[in-house]
Amino acid sequence: MSSKKVKSNNLDKYFMGIAMNLAKERIGLTGLNPSVGCVIVKNKKIISFGQTGFSGRPHAETVAINKCKMNELKDSSIYITMEPCTHYGKTPPCTNEIVKSKIKRVIYSSNDIDKRTSNKAYSLLISNKIKVKKGLLKSESKKIYKNYFKHKNNKKPFIAAKIACSSDYYMSTNNKFITNQHSRDVSHILRYNFDSILISSKTANSDNSKLSCRINGLEKFSPKRLIIDKNLKINKKSPVITDKNKKNTIIFHSTKDKKKLRYFKLRGIRLSYTNLDTNNNIDLKKVFLKAYRFGIGSIIIEGGKALTKSVLKDKLINEFYLFKSKNKLGNLGKNKFSNFKKKINFFKRKENIETFLDGDKIIRYY
Protein backbone atom coordinates (compact mmCIF):
# COMPACT_ATOMS: atom_id res chain seq x y z
CA MET A 1 0.00 0.00 0.00
CA SER A 2 1.35 3.44 -0.92
CA SER A 3 2.13 6.05 1.75
CA LYS A 4 -0.36 8.36 0.04
CA LYS A 5 -3.20 5.86 0.64
CA VAL A 6 -2.16 5.35 4.26
CA LYS A 7 -2.15 9.09 4.84
CA SER A 8 -5.55 9.45 3.17
CA ASN A 9 -7.01 6.68 5.32
CA ASN A 10 -5.66 8.33 8.48
CA LEU A 11 -7.34 11.59 7.47
CA ASP A 12 -10.60 9.75 6.87
CA LYS A 13 -10.40 8.18 10.33
CA TYR A 14 -9.63 11.58 11.87
CA PHE A 15 -12.67 13.29 10.35
CA MET A 16 -14.93 10.30 11.03
CA GLY A 17 -13.79 10.40 14.65
CA ILE A 18 -15.03 13.99 14.88
CA ALA A 19 -18.37 12.92 13.38
CA MET A 20 -18.54 10.12 15.99
CA ASN A 21 -18.09 12.62 18.81
CA LEU A 22 -20.93 14.73 17.39
CA ALA A 23 -23.17 11.64 17.32
CA LYS A 24 -22.30 10.71 20.92
CA GLU A 25 -23.42 14.14 22.15
CA ARG A 26 -27.02 13.49 21.09
CA ILE A 27 -27.46 9.87 22.23
CA GLY A 28 -30.80 9.61 24.02
CA LEU A 29 -32.04 12.94 22.64
CA THR A 30 -33.21 11.99 19.14
CA GLY A 31 -36.33 9.94 19.86
CA LEU A 32 -36.65 6.80 17.73
CA ASN A 33 -34.21 8.12 15.15
CA PRO A 34 -30.47 7.37 15.45
CA SER A 35 -28.15 10.11 16.65
CA VAL A 36 -25.99 10.87 13.62
CA GLY A 37 -22.90 13.04 13.39
CA CYS A 38 -21.74 14.56 10.12
CA VAL A 39 -18.67 16.53 8.97
CA ILE A 40 -18.09 18.12 5.55
CA VAL A 41 -14.47 18.54 4.47
CA LYS A 42 -12.88 20.37 1.54
CA ASN A 43 -9.16 20.71 0.86
CA LYS A 44 -8.51 18.82 4.12
CA LYS A 45 -10.39 21.44 6.17
CA ILE A 46 -13.77 21.15 7.88
CA ILE A 47 -16.22 23.56 6.24
CA SER A 48 -19.40 22.40 8.02
CA PHE A 49 -20.81 19.90 10.49
CA GLY A 50 -24.21 18.66 11.68
CA GLN A 51 -26.00 16.54 14.26
CA THR A 52 -29.41 14.93 14.28
CA GLY A 53 -31.90 17.43 15.69
CA PHE A 54 -33.54 16.95 19.06
CA SER A 55 -36.42 14.46 18.78
CA GLY A 56 -34.89 13.17 15.52
CA ARG A 57 -35.15 15.98 12.97
CA PRO A 58 -33.64 17.57 10.96
CA HIS A 59 -31.10 14.94 9.95
CA ALA A 60 -27.40 15.64 10.46
CA GLU A 61 -26.60 15.68 6.73
CA THR A 62 -29.29 18.26 6.03
CA VAL A 63 -28.06 20.46 8.88
CA ALA A 64 -24.46 20.36 7.61
CA ILE A 65 -25.37 20.93 3.94
CA ASN A 66 -27.71 23.83 4.72
CA LYS A 67 -24.90 25.70 6.48
CA CYS A 68 -23.00 25.95 3.19
CA LYS A 69 -23.45 27.68 -0.14
CA MET A 70 -23.75 25.39 -3.16
CA ASN A 71 -20.38 26.38 -4.63
CA GLU A 72 -18.68 25.59 -1.30
CA LEU A 73 -19.94 22.00 -1.37
CA LYS A 74 -18.77 21.11 -4.88
CA ASP A 75 -15.98 18.48 -4.79
CA SER A 76 -16.13 18.18 -0.99
CA SER A 77 -16.23 15.01 1.14
CA ILE A 78 -18.94 14.23 3.69
CA TYR A 79 -18.29 11.96 6.70
CA ILE A 80 -21.42 10.41 8.25
CA THR A 81 -21.62 8.00 11.18
CA MET A 82 -24.54 6.10 9.62
CA GLU A 83 -25.67 5.30 6.10
CA PRO A 84 -27.63 8.31 4.76
CA CYS A 85 -31.34 7.68 4.32
CA THR A 86 -32.74 6.99 0.85
CA HIS A 87 -36.46 6.99 1.63
CA TYR A 88 -39.15 9.63 1.98
CA GLY A 89 -40.53 9.87 5.49
CA LYS A 90 -41.31 13.05 7.39
CA THR A 91 -38.33 14.53 5.54
CA PRO A 92 -36.92 13.95 2.02
CA PRO A 93 -34.00 11.51 1.61
CA CYS A 94 -30.60 12.81 2.68
CA THR A 95 -29.10 11.13 -0.40
CA ASN A 96 -31.12 13.55 -2.56
CA GLU A 97 -29.51 16.49 -0.73
CA ILE A 98 -26.05 14.97 -1.17
CA VAL A 99 -26.49 14.39 -4.90
CA LYS A 100 -27.86 17.91 -5.50
CA SER A 101 -25.01 19.49 -3.55
CA LYS A 102 -22.30 18.08 -5.91
CA ILE A 103 -20.44 16.48 -3.00
CA LYS A 104 -17.66 14.32 -4.47
CA ARG A 105 -17.09 11.68 -1.74
CA VAL A 106 -19.35 10.07 0.86
CA ILE A 107 -17.77 8.18 3.76
CA TYR A 108 -20.08 6.49 6.25
CA SER A 109 -19.64 3.98 9.04
CA SER A 110 -22.58 1.70 9.92
CA ASN A 111 -25.36 0.57 7.61
CA ASP A 112 -28.80 1.60 8.80
CA ILE A 113 -31.08 -1.31 9.71
CA ASP A 114 -34.25 0.55 8.73
CA LYS A 115 -35.55 -1.61 5.85
CA ARG A 116 -36.52 1.48 3.88
CA THR A 117 -32.85 2.51 3.62
CA SER A 118 -30.62 -0.40 4.64
CA ASN A 119 -27.83 -1.08 2.11
CA LYS A 120 -29.42 1.16 -0.52
CA ALA A 121 -27.33 4.32 -0.23
CA TYR A 122 -24.13 2.81 -1.65
CA SER A 123 -25.52 1.85 -5.08
CA LEU A 124 -27.64 4.99 -5.31
CA LEU A 125 -24.66 7.27 -4.70
CA ILE A 126 -22.36 5.27 -7.00
CA SER A 127 -24.95 5.53 -9.78
CA ASN A 128 -24.71 9.31 -9.41
CA LYS A 129 -20.92 9.16 -9.89
CA ILE A 130 -20.16 9.88 -6.22
CA LYS A 131 -17.24 8.03 -4.64
CA VAL A 132 -18.33 6.02 -1.61
CA LYS A 133 -16.42 4.46 1.26
CA LYS A 134 -18.35 2.53 3.91
CA GLY A 135 -17.61 0.66 7.12
CA LEU A 136 -15.01 3.12 8.43
CA LEU A 137 -14.65 2.81 12.25
CA LYS A 138 -17.59 0.42 12.18
CA SER A 139 -16.84 -1.18 15.55
CA GLU A 140 -16.96 2.25 17.21
CA SER A 141 -20.22 3.23 15.56
CA LYS A 142 -21.79 -0.06 16.66
CA LYS A 143 -21.29 1.06 20.26
CA ILE A 144 -23.03 4.36 19.50
CA TYR A 145 -25.99 2.63 17.88
CA LYS A 146 -26.46 -0.35 20.21
CA ASN A 147 -29.63 1.18 21.66
CA TYR A 148 -30.97 2.14 18.23
CA PHE A 149 -30.28 -1.29 16.70
CA LYS A 150 -31.92 -3.00 19.67
CA HIS A 151 -35.16 -1.01 19.69
CA LYS A 152 -35.40 -0.96 15.88
CA ASN A 153 -35.14 -4.75 15.70
CA ASN A 154 -37.39 -5.52 18.69
CA LYS A 155 -39.95 -2.71 18.29
CA LYS A 156 -39.60 -1.83 21.96
CA PRO A 157 -37.26 0.50 23.83
CA PHE A 158 -33.69 -0.35 24.79
CA ILE A 159 -34.03 -0.90 28.53
CA ALA A 160 -31.46 -0.51 31.28
CA ALA A 161 -31.80 -0.53 35.05
CA LYS A 162 -29.65 0.80 37.86
CA ILE A 163 -29.45 0.63 41.63
CA ALA A 164 -27.18 2.16 44.24
CA CYS A 165 -26.12 0.05 47.20
CA SER A 166 -23.51 -0.32 49.92
CA SER A 167 -20.65 -2.77 49.55
CA ASP A 168 -22.80 -5.30 51.44
CA TYR A 169 -25.79 -4.68 49.11
CA TYR A 170 -28.06 -2.56 51.31
CA MET A 171 -30.13 -0.11 49.28
CA SER A 172 -31.12 2.32 52.03
CA THR A 173 -30.18 3.66 55.43
CA ASN A 174 -31.22 6.52 57.70
CA ASN A 175 -28.96 8.78 55.68
CA LYS A 176 -30.46 10.01 52.42
CA PHE A 177 -27.66 8.77 50.17
CA ILE A 178 -25.81 5.47 49.94
CA THR A 179 -23.15 6.46 47.39
CA ASN A 180 -20.99 9.59 47.29
CA GLN A 181 -21.42 12.80 45.27
CA HIS A 182 -19.21 11.57 42.42
CA SER A 183 -21.44 8.54 41.88
CA ARG A 184 -24.56 10.68 41.98
CA ASP A 185 -23.13 13.04 39.36
CA VAL A 186 -22.37 10.10 37.04
CA SER A 187 -25.90 8.83 37.65
CA HIS A 188 -27.32 12.13 36.36
CA ILE A 189 -25.09 11.98 33.29
CA LEU A 190 -26.43 8.46 32.69
CA ARG A 191 -29.97 9.87 32.72
CA TYR A 192 -28.94 12.25 29.95
CA ASN A 193 -28.28 9.25 27.67
CA PHE A 194 -31.83 7.87 27.92
CA ASP A 195 -35.18 9.08 26.58
CA SER A 196 -36.95 8.35 29.82
CA ILE A 197 -36.76 7.18 33.45
CA LEU A 198 -39.13 4.57 34.86
CA ILE A 199 -39.98 4.26 38.55
CA SER A 200 -42.90 3.09 40.67
CA SER A 201 -45.21 5.49 42.48
CA LYS A 202 -43.92 3.99 45.74
CA THR A 203 -40.40 5.15 44.88
CA ALA A 204 -41.70 8.53 43.72
CA ASN A 205 -43.51 9.04 47.02
CA SER A 206 -40.63 7.92 49.24
CA ASP A 207 -37.86 9.81 47.40
CA ASN A 208 -39.89 12.85 46.27
CA SER A 209 -37.57 12.88 43.26
CA LYS A 210 -37.79 15.29 40.33
CA LEU A 211 -36.22 12.62 38.08
CA SER A 212 -34.28 15.38 36.36
CA CYS A 213 -30.75 15.81 35.05
CA ARG A 214 -29.20 18.00 37.74
CA ILE A 215 -25.89 18.72 36.03
CA ASN A 216 -25.17 22.30 34.97
CA GLY A 217 -25.99 22.62 31.26
CA LEU A 218 -27.97 19.38 31.04
CA GLU A 219 -31.12 20.40 32.93
CA LYS A 220 -33.18 21.01 29.79
CA PHE A 221 -32.31 17.53 28.53
CA SER A 222 -34.01 15.76 31.44
CA PRO A 223 -35.76 12.62 30.19
CA LYS A 224 -39.47 11.84 30.25
CA ARG A 225 -40.78 10.45 33.56
CA LEU A 226 -42.63 7.12 33.39
CA ILE A 227 -44.48 6.08 36.55
CA ILE A 228 -45.93 2.64 37.34
CA ASP A 229 -48.95 3.43 39.51
CA LYS A 230 -51.63 0.75 39.50
CA ASN A 231 -54.20 2.67 41.59
CA LEU A 232 -52.98 6.27 41.09
CA LYS A 233 -51.61 6.55 44.61
CA ILE A 234 -48.83 8.97 43.74
CA ASN A 235 -48.58 11.98 46.04
CA LYS A 236 -50.45 14.84 44.36
CA LYS A 237 -47.72 17.24 45.51
CA SER A 238 -44.94 15.16 43.98
CA PRO A 239 -42.58 17.20 41.74
CA VAL A 240 -43.33 14.91 38.78
CA ILE A 241 -46.98 16.03 39.08
CA THR A 242 -46.52 19.71 39.91
CA ASP A 243 -43.28 21.02 38.36
CA LYS A 244 -42.85 22.81 35.03
CA ASN A 245 -41.94 19.52 33.29
CA LYS A 246 -45.13 17.74 34.35
CA LYS A 247 -46.20 17.31 30.72
CA ASN A 248 -43.24 14.95 30.39
CA THR A 249 -44.82 12.62 32.95
CA ILE A 250 -46.68 9.49 31.81
CA ILE A 251 -48.46 7.34 34.40
CA PHE A 252 -49.28 3.70 33.58
CA HIS A 253 -52.27 2.67 35.70
CA SER A 254 -55.20 0.24 35.81
CA THR A 255 -57.79 2.19 37.77
CA LYS A 256 -61.24 3.24 36.61
CA ASP A 257 -61.72 5.74 39.43
CA LYS A 258 -63.15 8.69 37.47
CA LYS A 259 -62.37 11.22 40.19
CA LYS A 260 -58.67 10.30 40.23
CA LEU A 261 -58.47 10.16 36.45
CA ARG A 262 -60.05 13.58 36.10
CA TYR A 263 -57.71 15.11 38.69
CA PHE A 264 -54.53 14.11 36.82
CA LYS A 265 -55.90 14.83 33.36
CA LEU A 266 -56.84 18.39 34.38
CA ARG A 267 -53.23 18.92 35.43
CA GLY A 268 -51.86 17.87 32.07
CA ILE A 269 -50.53 14.49 33.18
CA ARG A 270 -50.65 11.83 30.50
CA LEU A 271 -52.38 8.67 31.67
CA SER A 272 -52.17 5.27 30.01
CA TYR A 273 -54.51 2.50 31.11
CA THR A 274 -52.54 -0.76 31.17
CA ASN A 275 -53.75 -4.29 31.87
CA LEU A 276 -52.45 -6.36 34.77
CA ASP A 277 -50.24 -9.43 34.52
CA THR A 278 -50.89 -12.82 36.13
CA ASN A 279 -49.52 -11.49 39.46
CA ASN A 280 -52.07 -8.66 39.49
CA ASN A 281 -49.40 -6.05 38.79
CA ILE A 282 -49.11 -3.63 35.89
CA ASP A 283 -47.88 -5.68 32.92
CA LEU A 284 -44.38 -4.30 32.27
CA LYS A 285 -44.13 -5.90 28.84
CA LYS A 286 -47.18 -3.91 27.79
CA VAL A 287 -45.73 -0.76 29.36
CA PHE A 288 -42.59 -1.08 27.22
CA LEU A 289 -44.57 -1.70 24.02
CA LYS A 290 -46.74 1.33 24.74
CA ALA A 291 -43.69 3.47 25.49
CA TYR A 292 -42.27 2.58 22.07
CA ARG A 293 -45.52 3.65 20.41
CA PHE A 294 -45.22 6.94 22.31
CA GLY A 295 -41.87 7.49 20.54
CA ILE A 296 -39.60 6.39 23.39
CA GLY A 297 -36.48 4.56 22.26
CA SER A 298 -34.68 3.99 25.56
CA ILE A 299 -35.60 3.67 29.24
CA ILE A 300 -33.53 3.57 32.40
CA ILE A 301 -35.28 2.01 35.37
CA GLU A 302 -34.48 3.61 38.70
CA GLY A 303 -37.05 1.76 40.75
CA GLY A 304 -36.90 0.26 44.20
CA LYS A 305 -36.03 -3.31 45.04
CA ALA A 306 -39.39 -4.81 44.01
CA LEU A 307 -39.45 -3.28 40.52
CA THR A 308 -35.77 -4.04 39.94
CA LYS A 309 -36.17 -7.67 41.02
CA SER A 310 -39.19 -8.01 38.74
CA VAL A 311 -37.38 -6.87 35.58
CA LEU A 312 -34.36 -9.02 36.45
CA LYS A 313 -36.48 -12.09 37.12
CA ASP A 314 -38.30 -11.77 33.79
CA LYS A 315 -35.12 -10.72 31.95
CA LEU A 316 -36.76 -7.60 30.58
CA ILE A 317 -33.64 -5.43 30.47
CA ASN A 318 -30.69 -5.15 28.10
CA GLU A 319 -28.12 -3.88 30.58
CA PHE A 320 -27.72 -3.14 34.27
CA TYR A 321 -25.67 -0.56 36.19
CA LEU A 322 -24.62 -1.24 39.78
CA PHE A 323 -23.43 1.86 41.67
CA LYS A 324 -21.63 0.36 44.65
CA SER A 325 -20.39 2.32 47.64
CA LYS A 326 -17.03 1.55 49.22
CA ASN A 327 -18.72 1.49 52.64
CA LYS A 328 -20.38 -1.40 54.48
CA LEU A 329 -23.56 -0.61 56.39
CA GLY A 330 -24.05 -3.76 58.44
CA ASN A 331 -26.72 -3.20 61.12
CA LEU A 332 -27.29 0.36 59.87
CA GLY A 333 -28.41 -0.93 56.47
CA LYS A 334 -31.98 -1.43 55.31
CA ASN A 335 -33.63 -3.06 52.32
CA LYS A 336 -30.88 -5.54 51.42
CA PHE A 337 -30.72 -6.79 47.84
CA SER A 338 -30.15 -10.45 48.73
CA ASN A 339 -28.62 -12.89 46.26
CA PHE A 340 -27.78 -10.06 43.86
CA LYS A 341 -25.15 -12.03 41.93
CA LYS A 342 -27.56 -14.90 41.35
CA LYS A 343 -30.26 -12.54 40.05
CA ILE A 344 -27.87 -10.85 37.65
CA ASN A 345 -26.17 -13.97 36.30
CA PHE A 346 -28.16 -14.13 33.03
CA PHE A 347 -25.97 -11.33 31.66
CA LYS A 348 -23.00 -12.76 29.76
CA ARG A 349 -20.55 -9.91 30.29
CA LYS A 350 -19.66 -7.25 32.81
CA GLU A 351 -17.24 -4.34 32.97
CA ASN A 352 -15.96 -1.95 35.59
CA ILE A 353 -16.57 1.55 34.30
CA GLU A 354 -13.36 3.47 34.79
CA THR A 355 -14.03 6.89 36.26
CA PHE A 356 -13.00 8.77 39.39
CA LEU A 357 -15.50 7.96 42.13
CA ASP A 358 -13.34 8.27 45.26
CA GLY A 359 -13.77 4.62 46.23
CA ASP A 360 -17.20 3.93 44.80
CA LYS A 361 -17.57 1.58 41.82
CA ILE A 362 -19.81 1.34 38.78
CA ILE A 363 -20.24 -2.11 37.29
CA ARG A 364 -22.10 -2.54 33.99
CA TYR A 365 -23.69 -5.91 33.20
CA TYR A 366 -24.75 -6.57 29.62
C-alpha positions in Angstrom: 0.0 0.0 0.0 1.4 3.4 -0.9 2.1 6.0 1.7 -0.4 8.4 0.0 -3.2 5.9 0.6 -2.2 5.3 4.3 -2.2 9.1 4.8 -5.6 9.5 3.2 -7.0 6.7 5.3 -5.7 8.3 8.5 -7.3 11.6 7.5 -10.6 9.7 6.9 -10.4 8.2 10.3 -9.6 11.6 11.9 -12.7 13.3 10.4 -14.9 10.3 11.0 -13.8 10.4 14.7 -15.0 14.0 14.9 -18.4 12.9 13.4 -18.5 10.1 16.0 -18.1 12.6 18.8 -20.9 14.7 17.4 -23.2 11.6 17.3 -22.3 10.7 20.9 -23.4 14.1 22.2 -27.0 13.5 21.1 -27.5 9.9 22.2 -30.8 9.6 24.0 -32.0 12.9 22.6 -33.2 12.0 19.1 -36.3 9.9 19.9 -36.7 6.8 17.7 -34.2 8.1 15.1 -30.5 7.4 15.5 -28.2 10.1 16.7 -26.0 10.9 13.6 -22.9 13.0 13.4 -21.7 14.6 10.1 -18.7 16.5 9.0 -18.1 18.1 5.5 -14.5 18.5 4.5 -12.9 20.4 1.5 -9.2 20.7 0.9 -8.5 18.8 4.1 -10.4 21.4 6.2 -13.8 21.1 7.9 -16.2 23.6 6.2 -19.4 22.4 8.0 -20.8 19.9 10.5 -24.2 18.7 11.7 -26.0 16.5 14.3 -29.4 14.9 14.3 -31.9 17.4 15.7 -33.5 17.0 19.1 -36.4 14.5 18.8 -34.9 13.2 15.5 -35.2 16.0 13.0 -33.6 17.6 11.0 -31.1 14.9 10.0 -27.4 15.6 10.5 -26.6 15.7 6.7 -29.3 18.3 6.0 -28.1 20.5 8.9 -24.5 20.4 7.6 -25.4 20.9 3.9 -27.7 23.8 4.7 -24.9 25.7 6.5 -23.0 25.9 3.2 -23.4 27.7 -0.1 -23.7 25.4 -3.2 -20.4 26.4 -4.6 -18.7 25.6 -1.3 -19.9 22.0 -1.4 -18.8 21.1 -4.9 -16.0 18.5 -4.8 -16.1 18.2 -1.0 -16.2 15.0 1.1 -18.9 14.2 3.7 -18.3 12.0 6.7 -21.4 10.4 8.3 -21.6 8.0 11.2 -24.5 6.1 9.6 -25.7 5.3 6.1 -27.6 8.3 4.8 -31.3 7.7 4.3 -32.7 7.0 0.9 -36.5 7.0 1.6 -39.2 9.6 2.0 -40.5 9.9 5.5 -41.3 13.0 7.4 -38.3 14.5 5.5 -36.9 14.0 2.0 -34.0 11.5 1.6 -30.6 12.8 2.7 -29.1 11.1 -0.4 -31.1 13.6 -2.6 -29.5 16.5 -0.7 -26.1 15.0 -1.2 -26.5 14.4 -4.9 -27.9 17.9 -5.5 -25.0 19.5 -3.6 -22.3 18.1 -5.9 -20.4 16.5 -3.0 -17.7 14.3 -4.5 -17.1 11.7 -1.7 -19.3 10.1 0.9 -17.8 8.2 3.8 -20.1 6.5 6.3 -19.6 4.0 9.0 -22.6 1.7 9.9 -25.4 0.6 7.6 -28.8 1.6 8.8 -31.1 -1.3 9.7 -34.3 0.6 8.7 -35.6 -1.6 5.9 -36.5 1.5 3.9 -32.9 2.5 3.6 -30.6 -0.4 4.6 -27.8 -1.1 2.1 -29.4 1.2 -0.5 -27.3 4.3 -0.2 -24.1 2.8 -1.7 -25.5 1.9 -5.1 -27.6 5.0 -5.3 -24.7 7.3 -4.7 -22.4 5.3 -7.0 -25.0 5.5 -9.8 -24.7 9.3 -9.4 -20.9 9.2 -9.9 -20.2 9.9 -6.2 -17.2 8.0 -4.6 -18.3 6.0 -1.6 -16.4 4.5 1.3 -18.4 2.5 3.9 -17.6 0.7 7.1 -15.0 3.1 8.4 -14.7 2.8 12.3 -17.6 0.4 12.2 -16.8 -1.2 15.5 -17.0 2.3 17.2 -20.2 3.2 15.6 -21.8 -0.1 16.7 -21.3 1.1 20.3 -23.0 4.4 19.5 -26.0 2.6 17.9 -26.5 -0.4 20.2 -29.6 1.2 21.7 -31.0 2.1 18.2 -30.3 -1.3 16.7 -31.9 -3.0 19.7 -35.2 -1.0 19.7 -35.4 -1.0 15.9 -35.1 -4.8 15.7 -37.4 -5.5 18.7 -39.9 -2.7 18.3 -39.6 -1.8 22.0 -37.3 0.5 23.8 -33.7 -0.3 24.8 -34.0 -0.9 28.5 -31.5 -0.5 31.3 -31.8 -0.5 35.1 -29.6 0.8 37.9 -29.4 0.6 41.6 -27.2 2.2 44.2 -26.1 0.0 47.2 -23.5 -0.3 49.9 -20.6 -2.8 49.5 -22.8 -5.3 51.4 -25.8 -4.7 49.1 -28.1 -2.6 51.3 -30.1 -0.1 49.3 -31.1 2.3 52.0 -30.2 3.7 55.4 -31.2 6.5 57.7 -29.0 8.8 55.7 -30.5 10.0 52.4 -27.7 8.8 50.2 -25.8 5.5 49.9 -23.1 6.5 47.4 -21.0 9.6 47.3 -21.4 12.8 45.3 -19.2 11.6 42.4 -21.4 8.5 41.9 -24.6 10.7 42.0 -23.1 13.0 39.4 -22.4 10.1 37.0 -25.9 8.8 37.6 -27.3 12.1 36.4 -25.1 12.0 33.3 -26.4 8.5 32.7 -30.0 9.9 32.7 -28.9 12.2 29.9 -28.3 9.3 27.7 -31.8 7.9 27.9 -35.2 9.1 26.6 -37.0 8.4 29.8 -36.8 7.2 33.4 -39.1 4.6 34.9 -40.0 4.3 38.6 -42.9 3.1 40.7 -45.2 5.5 42.5 -43.9 4.0 45.7 -40.4 5.1 44.9 -41.7 8.5 43.7 -43.5 9.0 47.0 -40.6 7.9 49.2 -37.9 9.8 47.4 -39.9 12.8 46.3 -37.6 12.9 43.3 -37.8 15.3 40.3 -36.2 12.6 38.1 -34.3 15.4 36.4 -30.7 15.8 35.1 -29.2 18.0 37.7 -25.9 18.7 36.0 -25.2 22.3 35.0 -26.0 22.6 31.3 -28.0 19.4 31.0 -31.1 20.4 32.9 -33.2 21.0 29.8 -32.3 17.5 28.5 -34.0 15.8 31.4 -35.8 12.6 30.2 -39.5 11.8 30.3 -40.8 10.4 33.6 -42.6 7.1 33.4 -44.5 6.1 36.5 -45.9 2.6 37.3 -49.0 3.4 39.5 -51.6 0.7 39.5 -54.2 2.7 41.6 -53.0 6.3 41.1 -51.6 6.6 44.6 -48.8 9.0 43.7 -48.6 12.0 46.0 -50.5 14.8 44.4 -47.7 17.2 45.5 -44.9 15.2 44.0 -42.6 17.2 41.7 -43.3 14.9 38.8 -47.0 16.0 39.1 -46.5 19.7 39.9 -43.3 21.0 38.4 -42.9 22.8 35.0 -41.9 19.5 33.3 -45.1 17.7 34.4 -46.2 17.3 30.7 -43.2 15.0 30.4 -44.8 12.6 32.9 -46.7 9.5 31.8 -48.5 7.3 34.4 -49.3 3.7 33.6 -52.3 2.7 35.7 -55.2 0.2 35.8 -57.8 2.2 37.8 -61.2 3.2 36.6 -61.7 5.7 39.4 -63.2 8.7 37.5 -62.4 11.2 40.2 -58.7 10.3 40.2 -58.5 10.2 36.5 -60.1 13.6 36.1 -57.7 15.1 38.7 -54.5 14.1 36.8 -55.9 14.8 33.4 -56.8 18.4 34.4 -53.2 18.9 35.4 -51.9 17.9 32.1 -50.5 14.5 33.2 -50.6 11.8 30.5 -52.4 8.7 31.7 -52.2 5.3 30.0 -54.5 2.5 31.1 -52.5 -0.8 31.2 -53.7 -4.3 31.9 -52.4 -6.4 34.8 -50.2 -9.4 34.5 -50.9 -12.8 36.1 -49.5 -11.5 39.5 -52.1 -8.7 39.5 -49.4 -6.0 38.8 -49.1 -3.6 35.9 -47.9 -5.7 32.9 -44.4 -4.3 32.3 -44.1 -5.9 28.8 -47.2 -3.9 27.8 -45.7 -0.8 29.4 -42.6 -1.1 27.2 -44.6 -1.7 24.0 -46.7 1.3 24.7 -43.7 3.5 25.5 -42.3 2.6 22.1 -45.5 3.6 20.4 -45.2 6.9 22.3 -41.9 7.5 20.5 -39.6 6.4 23.4 -36.5 4.6 22.3 -34.7 4.0 25.6 -35.6 3.7 29.2 -33.5 3.6 32.4 -35.3 2.0 35.4 -34.5 3.6 38.7 -37.0 1.8 40.7 -36.9 0.3 44.2 -36.0 -3.3 45.0 -39.4 -4.8 44.0 -39.4 -3.3 40.5 -35.8 -4.0 39.9 -36.2 -7.7 41.0 -39.2 -8.0 38.7 -37.4 -6.9 35.6 -34.4 -9.0 36.5 -36.5 -12.1 37.1 -38.3 -11.8 33.8 -35.1 -10.7 31.9 -36.8 -7.6 30.6 -33.6 -5.4 30.5 -30.7 -5.1 28.1 -28.1 -3.9 30.6 -27.7 -3.1 34.3 -25.7 -0.6 36.2 -24.6 -1.2 39.8 -23.4 1.9 41.7 -21.6 0.4 44.6 -20.4 2.3 47.6 -17.0 1.5 49.2 -18.7 1.5 52.6 -20.4 -1.4 54.5 -23.6 -0.6 56.4 -24.0 -3.8 58.4 -26.7 -3.2 61.1 -27.3 0.4 59.9 -28.4 -0.9 56.5 -32.0 -1.4 55.3 -33.6 -3.1 52.3 -30.9 -5.5 51.4 -30.7 -6.8 47.8 -30.2 -10.4 48.7 -28.6 -12.9 46.3 -27.8 -10.1 43.9 -25.1 -12.0 41.9 -27.6 -14.9 41.3 -30.3 -12.5 40.1 -27.9 -10.8 37.6 -26.2 -14.0 36.3 -28.2 -14.1 33.0 -26.0 -11.3 31.7 -23.0 -12.8 29.8 -20.6 -9.9 30.3 -19.7 -7.3 32.8 -17.2 -4.3 33.0 -16.0 -2.0 35.6 -16.6 1.5 34.3 -13.4 3.5 34.8 -14.0 6.9 36.3 -13.0 8.8 39.4 -15.5 8.0 42.1 -13.3 8.3 45.3 -13.8 4.6 46.2 -17.2 3.9 44.8 -17.6 1.6 41.8 -19.8 1.3 38.8 -20.2 -2.1 37.3 -22.1 -2.5 34.0 -23.7 -5.9 33.2 -24.7 -6.6 29.6 
